[in-house]
Structures are given as structure tokens and as C-alpha cells.
């Protein structure tokens, strides 16, 4: 195995004059992704369903890595980090991360990657211990299977959050997770007190399936303003609903819209469907977005959609920006958009008549 690691420059503290981020991401545990292309036959040798994301212990992570013969690409990862990095690097939106990273080499890699992309890390704590890691296996069709190792990783705790962490931002971005439920609930409570809007991604179909009742309680609180789900997550969410129409994405978006101001179901190569108020829109994916790796597609869709909301675009325009951004990341390996693919995204936005963000220096 060969790891293509990021260079390390150490922690970079923002200057005192740094403005409050417009969008904050809550990722309790900073995470490093190890991404590699694999033959689909390998996926039958690891625990869990293909295409999903289930936690593993450190030794299991190492065992999986030992089975991979192709080179690994190592980058800062995690759904929230992908979305926040995309907003900062690709759309020029002021963003920050709340969380914790370990005092190890992986923690320094995370800091370097996110800070080089303009993300404010003043709310990222450094703790003694390990930084979370995840193996991302991409098959020949571009489908990804993820196995995160979180059990021994340092993370920010609910009682460490303060109102000053969130105060003044417009949006708080988070990912649903049963293992982080207390800190998620604490962050949401503070956000509501401070008038900050909350965006939530449903994480994975396994997470929805295994903790559906707790997820429903969170949705029914009506504290989630914007919810993203993919088709598999939507199917699991509706599985226990009386009269649910199987995997019908329109039924799923209607269900989510009962509890959230904005509801979005992403449909992979078929684009997305979204609802806000009485308005429902369907937007197709971009036909020439050749899929090399689906890792981060939903995360970057969220970047584009949130950019649209910040710029006060219409629901349809938000979806169009989302499919442009999601299409940009699947053109290369890993959840970080390359410079040439940011240019591709801008070209697609121009074609669609959307406001194109400035190129970040």
C-alpha cells in the first residue's frame, strides 16, 4: 500500500479580525479519508453491506487497508468537512468547523487541508489522542463503500459547546449520527436560541435503519430547517410509515417537508427532487458528469444548495447549483474537488444562467 499524504504545516490560527463564519459545520470528530480504487470482489471480504457506511474498530480498519493493493489517496474527510470545504473553496462562502482533532499526524493533515481551503478552524479543538479515520473503497462503477473508525477518536463533547461558538452565523450544518446525538442536540438547541438555521444530512441508510425512532423524534421537533436524504436513506426513513409508497422519492420529500422548511432527496444520476412551502421541483443531473467516484457527491450537492440559499436563489436554482457541485466532485477520486473540476462546475453554472462564484485566490 502507498499513502499519498498531505503535507503538514501545523495549526494555523485565524487572525483576531476574522469575521464570524456565515456557515458553520459541526463535525464532532475530525476525520481523515483513505480513498482507493478496488475490484468489487474485495467488497465481499469486508463486514457490512456494499455501498454503505458502518463503523469499524481500528484493527478492522487496518485489516481492510491491508487487503487493498492500489494506492490510497489521503485527505481530510467527513460529510460535514466535505460540505464546508466545498462552500469555502468553490463558492467563496465564509465557513468554519466546530469539532476536535487528535494531536497525531492525521490531525495535522486535517488542519492543513482545511486551512489551505480557507476554512476557519478557530473552533476546532486539539486533544490528546487519535484523529478519526475512514477507509473509502471505490469500485469500477464509481460506487463507494465506507468504513469509518471512530470509537477511539477524540471528539468535542456536548458540554464543551458554547453560544459563542455558533452566535452570529446564518447556518449550522450537521450530519445525523446516533453516536453523536448528545452533541448534535446541544448544538441544535444553541442554534435555535441564536436564530441560526440548521441543515442536516441523514448520513447513511444503515444509520437511518438502526436509529429511525430517534431520527423521527429529531425531525418532529421541527428544529431542522433543511434536510438532505439520498434514495436509500429515504427508503429506510419511509419503511415504517403506514401507506408509504416504497422508494417513491416524491413521497419521501413530502414526508420530510412536513417537518422541515426545505426538504431534498438526491437521486444520483437522476438529479434531485426538493420541496419548500408548496413548491416542488425536480432537477436532472448533468449528463456529462462522468462518474469516477461517487464519494462526496451528496456533500458537494449540499454545498451548492446552501450557496444558493445564502444568495437567496429560488428553490430550482438552488437545486441546479447543487447538481453542478455534486457533478464536479464525482469526476475524480475522493471527496475534494480538484481545481480543474471547479472550473468545470463554473462552466456548467454559466450554461444554466446561474450566478457564478468568484475564483478563490
Buried (B, 14 or more C-beta within 10 A) or exposed (E): EEEBBBEEEEEEEBEEEEEBBBBBBBBBBBBBBBBBBBEEEBBEEBEBEEBBBBBBEBEBBEBBBEEBEBBBBBBBBBBBBBBBBBBBBBBBBBBBBBBBBBBBEBBBBBBBBBBBBBBBBBBBBBBEBBBBBBBBBBBEEBBBBBBBBBEEBBBBBBEBBEEEBBBBBBBBBBBBBEBBBEBBBBBBBBBBEBEBBBBBBBBBBBBBBEBBEEBBEBBEEEBBBBBBBBBBBBBBBBBEEEEBEEBBBEBBBBBBBEBBBBBBBBBBBEBBBBBBEEEBBBBEBBEEBEBBBBBBBBBBBBBBBBBBBBBEBEBBBBBBBBBBBBBBBBBBBBBBBBEEBBEBBBEBBEEBEBEBBEEEE
